[in-house]
Structure formats: C-alpha cells, structure tokens
Amino acid sequence: CQTCDGFPCLVHAKSDAEVIGVRPALEFPNVTLIRNAQALRLETNPTGTSVTSVVAEVEGELDVFRGDIIVVSCGAVNSAKLLLMSANDKHPNGLANGSDQVGRNYMYHNSQAVLAISLEPNPTMFQKTLALNDFYFGTDGFEYPMGNIQMMGKSLGPMFRGEKPIETALLPMRLLDEIAYHAVDFWLTTEDLPDPNNRVTVDRLGKVTLSYTPNNQVPAQKLYEKLKSILGHLGMHPDHLIPRHAYMKTEIPIAGCAHQAGTCRFGHDAKTSVLDVNCKAHELDNLYVVDTSFFVSIGAVNPSLTAIANALRVGDHLLERLR
C-alpha cells in the first residue's frame, strides 16, 4: 500500500523493529516486555563500580529491577539522559562520565528531502528501490565526501500537512494530494561531523536540552546540486520534470532525530570515551550501552545496520562473559 514508508504498519508487513526484533524476542520464555515504563535512574553499589538496580516508573508507580548485567539501549539522546540523571556521590557528573563525554558529539546527519515535480503522474507504490553511492567520496572538482542519494517512500498529501502544518494550513488537501501524485521523492544524506559542543544536557528535573550547531554543509549542497545535474543529464527537463529551481527541498531540522548517534562514544582511552570496545562503560563492571550512542562518527548512510551488527557483536561478548 502507499502508506509503507511514512506510517506505522497496522498489519505488520514492514520490517521495522517491532516485527523484526521485538515480536520474535517475545517468543522466548526468558524475555519479558514491560510496557508504559520509563527508566528514571541507575543505582550503583556503595563503591560506584557496578550498577545494582534500575529505578523505573511503571504505570505511574515506582518499581525497581535488578540484574547481574545492565544494558542501556534508549537511543543516543535518552541513553545519555539516563546516565546523566544517575549521578551520585561516586559519579557526580553522571554515571560513566568521568571523561565528561556523556552526551557529547551528538550527530544526526545532514539530511535533505527533495521533491522533483513530474509533469506526468507518478503512481508508484514502492518507490524506495534505488540508491546511489557514486559520489559518496566526492566527484570531479570536489574531492571531499558528499554522501548518499536514495529514493524515498512515496509522499502523500497528509504527510505534507503533518510535516509542515503551518505552511500548508491554507492549502486544500486535494492540492497537496495532487502535488504528491506528481512528486518524485529523493532523500540525500551527508555526514555531520562529531563536535563535543553538539551535546545532550539535562537539568535536575530531567528536562533535556539538545545543543547543536550544523557543520559540513558544503558537501550537502554539492550533493543536492549533483542530483539536479544528474536529472538534467538524463534529459528529464523540460519534458518530464518542472524546472530545477522549482524543486521542493527540506533540510531536516534538529527535531528530525531518526538517525541520532554519538553521545556515549566507545574507544580504548577512558579519558576520551565513555565505553570500551565491547560497549561496556569504562568505569563500571556491568553496565553496557548498546545502541547508536557508541558511534564515534556517523558516515552518510542509515545507522540501523551498523547498530544491529554491533548489538550482535556485543551479544556474543555477553554470552562469553556469562558462561
């Protein structure tokens, strides 16, 4: 159906985390999923060398969970938040934060959604079938990495309204539907570089502040120009697409955090990283962070497969440890 990319799938036909990860895991008798729960803080032993419990709010009530090994997988923002909110007298700057690196080096990609408007209708349902890495490491006249170009899932009128409710408020839905029906949708991804000042911080009440200054913008613009050049070279103008200056382009703002990474980088040196190479906190014996927080750089492709591969790698390490 046409709602595959931008909407949750009600019939579980999409390979999302629920279908591929959560539901199969629940088939095992030793896996329990607790819903409507929020982890509030991690508590340690008196010496601060290991985590003893997870304090959580479940259905509005406080509860405590204990285990020999604690794995945090809240996403780059909320994993950092949880560690920072778990400060105690042995870890005054936040758990595992002796390096002052927890929350720093936040990355989420320089991403652009580009709509080229076709003169003919574009009724395809499964548009997300093509990706180009030809210019990942640069192109003639520009020797620096640029990134990835891929087709997006097909846009729909309600998606325009949801993404930009103020800008589209005066436009009738039938016009938005017509634009979507003629749109050829592209997603451009360029790397944003790790910067310690791009970071997650929290106040005493747990309010998150995400501080971010964009960087590496020139390659993103070069990639956009390259896409337009390719479409022109293919003879798409003027017979098939409206002029290039009329393309619709949206640079994904900081609220678009689907590719969030960094904040608990791994490494060999406890002075400059939060985790060791097995994603165990340098300063605690039994605390692991296994999500995209461990990234030291983000590249210019979707981080999901790297996160999955790393989780499997750390899982093998934990199996060996538990034997």
C-alpha positions in Angstrom: 0.0 0.0 0.0 1.0 3.6 -0.3 1.5 4.1 3.4 4.5 1.9 3.7 7.2 4.4 4.3 5.8 7.3 6.4 3.3 5.5 8.6 3.3 2.6 11.1 2.1 -0.6 9.5 -1.1 -2.0 11.1 -0.7 -5.4 9.5 2.9 -5.9 10.5 4.1 -6.2 6.9 7.0 -3.8 7.3 10.5 -4.9 8.5 10.5 -2.5 11.4 11.9 -3.0 14.9 8.6 -4.4 16.2 8.3 -7.0 13.5 12.0 -8.0 13.2 13.1 -7.5 16.8 10.5 -7.2 19.5 7.9 -9.8 18.4 10.4 -12.6 17.7 12.2 -11.9 21.0 8.9 -12.3 23.0 8.6 -15.9 21.7 11.4 -16.8 24.2 10.3 -17.8 27.7 13.1 -15.8 29.4 12.1 -12.4 27.7 9.6 -10.1 29.4 8.4 -6.8 27.8 7.2 -4.2 30.3 5.0 -1.6 28.7 4.3 2.0 29.8 7.6 2.1 31.7 10.2 4.8 32.0 13.7 4.2 33.4 14.4 7.1 35.7 17.9 6.3 37.0 20.5 3.6 37.6 21.7 2.9 41.1 25.2 1.6 42.0 26.8 -0.3 44.8 28.5 1.9 47.5 31.8 1.9 45.7 30.2 3.0 42.4 31.9 0.2 40.5 28.7 -1.7 39.3 25.1 -1.0 38.7 22.8 -2.8 41.2 19.3 -1.7 40.0 17.2 0.2 37.6 14.6 2.5 39.1 11.6 2.9 36.8 8.1 4.3 36.7 5.7 1.7 35.5 2.1 2.6 35.0 2.6 5.6 37.3 4.2 3.6 40.1 7.9 3.3 41.1 9.4 -0.1 40.6 13.0 -1.4 40.9 14.6 -4.0 38.6 17.9 -5.8 39.3 20.3 -7.9 37.3 23.9 -9.0 37.1 24.4 -7.1 33.8 22.5 -3.9 32.8 22.2 -2.9 29.1 21.0 0.5 28.3 19.5 0.9 24.8 17.4 4.1 24.9 18.7 5.8 21.8 21.5 8.3 21.7 19.6 11.1 23.4 17.9 9.2 26.1 20.8 6.8 26.9 22.8 9.9 27.7 20.0 11.4 29.7 19.7 8.3 31.8 23.4 8.2 32.6 23.4 11.9 33.4 20.3 11.5 35.6 22.0 8.7 37.5 24.7 10.9 39.1 25.7 10.0 42.7 28.5 10.8 45.1 30.8 8.4 43.3 29.8 9.7 39.8 29.0 13.4 40.5 28.9 14.3 36.8 26.7 11.4 35.8 27.2 7.7 35.6 30.2 6.6 33.5 31.0 10.3 32.9 34.5 10.7 34.4 35.6 11.7 30.9 32.9 14.3 30.6 32.0 12.7 27.3 28.4 11.5 28.1 26.1 13.5 25.9 28.8 15.0 23.7 29.4 14.5 20.0 25.7 14.2 19.1 25.2 13.5 15.4 22.0 13.0 13.3 23.1 13.5 9.6 22.8 16.4 7.3 19.6 15.1 5.6 17.6 16.7 2.8 14.2 15.6 1.4 14.0 16.7 -2.2 10.8 16.6 -4.4 11.2 16.9 -8.1 7.7 17.5 -9.6 6.9 15.4 -12.6 4.7 16.7 -15.4 3.2 13.2 -15.6 1.6 11.4 -12.6 3.8 9.2 -10.5 1.5 6.5 -9.2 4.2 4.1 -8.0 3.7 2.5 -4.6 7.2 1.1 -3.9 9.4 4.0 -4.9 12.2 3.3 -2.4 14.1 1.0 -4.7 17.2 2.9 -5.8 20.2 4.3 -4.1 23.5 5.9 -5.3 26.8 5.9 -3.6 28.7 7.0 -6.7 29.5 10.4 -5.1 30.0 9.2 -1.5 33.7 10.1 -1.6 33.4 13.1 -3.8 33.2 13.9 -7.5 35.1 15.8 -10.3 36.0 19.2 -8.9 35.1 18.3 -5.3 37.4 15.9 -3.6 35.6 15.7 -0.3 33.0 13.1 0.7 29.4 14.1 -0.3 27.2 11.2 0.7 24.3 9.1 -0.4 21.3 9.7 -2.7 18.3 7.4 -2.5 14.7 7.3 -3.5 12.2 7.9 -0.7 9.0 6.1 0.0 6.2 7.8 -1.9 5.0 11.0 -0.5 1.3 11.6 0.3 -0.7 14.8 0.9 -1.3 14.1 4.6 2.5 13.7 5.1 3.0 17.3 3.8 0.3 18.5 6.2 1.9 16.7 9.1 5.4 17.8 8.3 4.6 21.5 7.8 1.2 22.2 9.3 1.6 26.0 9.4 2.9 26.4 5.9 0.2 24.1 4.4 -2.7 25.3 6.5 -4.3 27.4 3.8 -3.8 24.7 1.0 -6.7 22.3 0.4 -5.9 18.7 0.8 -6.8 17.9 -2.8 -3.9 20.2 -3.9 -1.5 18.5 -1.5 -2.6 15.2 -2.9 -2.1 16.4 -6.4 1.4 17.6 -5.7 2.2 14.3 -4.0 0.8 12.4 -7.0 3.3 14.2 -9.3 6.3 14.1 -6.9 9.4 12.1 -7.5 10.9 11.9 -4.0 14.6 11.7 -3.1 16.5 11.6 0.2 20.0 13.0 0.4 22.3 12.1 3.3 25.6 13.8 4.1 27.8 13.2 7.2 27.7 15.7 10.1 31.0 15.6 11.9 31.4 14.9 15.7 31.7 18.0 17.7 31.9 17.9 21.5 29.8 21.0 21.7 26.9 19.3 20.0 25.5 17.6 23.0 22.7 16.4 25.3 22.4 18.0 28.7 19.7 17.6 31.4 18.6 19.7 34.3 17.7 18.4 37.8 14.1 17.7 36.7 15.2 15.7 33.7 14.4 18.3 31.0 16.6 17.6 28.0 18.4 20.3 26.1 19.8 19.4 22.7 22.5 21.9 21.7 23.6 21.6 18.1 25.4 23.8 15.6 25.3 22.5 12.0 28.6 21.6 10.3 29.9 20.2 7.0 27.2 22.0 5.0 29.1 22.5 1.7 29.1 18.7 0.8 25.4 18.6 1.4 24.8 21.5 -1.0 27.2 19.9 -3.5 25.2 16.6 -3.3 21.9 18.5 -4.0 23.5 20.2 -7.0 24.7 16.9 -8.2 21.3 15.3 -8.1 19.8 18.2 -10.1 22.7 17.8 -12.6 22.1 14.1 -13.0 18.4 14.6 -13.7 19.2 17.2 -16.3 21.8 14.9 -17.9 19.1 12.2 -18.1 17.0 14.5 -20.2 14.3 15.0 -17.6 14.0 18.7 -18.3 11.9 20.2 -19.7 9.7 17.3 -20.9 9.2 15.3 -17.7 10.1 17.5 -14.7 9.3 21.1 -13.9 12.4 23.4 -13.8 15.1 22.7 -11.3 14.6 26.0 -9.5 11.1 24.8 -8.6 12.2 21.6 -6.8 10.9 21.4 -3.2 13.7 20.8 -0.7 13.5 20.4 3.1 16.6 20.3 5.2 15.7 18.0 8.1 15.8 20.1 11.4 17.1 19.1 14.8 13.7 17.6 15.6 14.2 15.0 12.9 16.2 12.7 15.2 15.7 9.4 13.5 19.4 8.9 12.9 20.6 10.2 16.3 24.1 8.8 17.2 27.1 9.6 19.3 26.8 10.8 23.0 28.5 7.7 24.5 31.4 7.0 22.1 33.5 3.9 22.5 37.2 3.7 22.5 40.4 2.4 24.2 41.1 5.5 26.3 38.8 6.1 29.3 39.9 9.8 29.2 38.3 10.4 25.8 35.5 7.9 25.6 32.6 6.5 27.7 32.6 2.9 26.6 35.3 0.3 25.9 35.4 -1.5 22.5 32.7 -4.0 23.8 30.4 -1.1 24.7 30.9 -1.6 28.4 31.3 1.5 30.5 34.9 2.1 31.4 34.0 3.0 35.0 31.5 0.2 35.8 31.9 -3.5 35.7 28.4 -4.5 34.5 27.0 -1.5 32.5 26.7 -1.7 28.7 25.3 0.9 26.3 24.2 -0.9 23.1 22.5 1.5 20.7 23.8 4.2 18.3 25.3 6.1 21.2 28.7 4.3 20.7 29.3 5.8 17.3 32.4 7.9 17.0 31.4 9.1 13.6 28.1 8.6 11.6 29.1 8.3 8.0 26.4 9.2 5.4 24.2 6.1 5.4 21.4 4.9 7.7 22.9 3.8 11.0 20.5 0.9 11.6 22.5 -1.9 10.1 25.6 -0.8 12.0 23.7 -0.7 15.2 22.3 -4.1 14.6 25.7 -5.6 13.7 27.2 -4.1 16.8 24.4 -5.4 19.0 25.0 -8.9 17.7 28.7 -8.5 18.3 28.2 -7.3 21.9 25.7 -10.1 22.4 28.3 -12.7 21.6 30.7 -10.9 24.0 28.0 -11.1 26.7 27.4 -14.8 26.1 31.1 -15.5 26.6 31.0 -13.4 29.8 28.0 -15.3 31.2 29.5 -18.7 30.6 
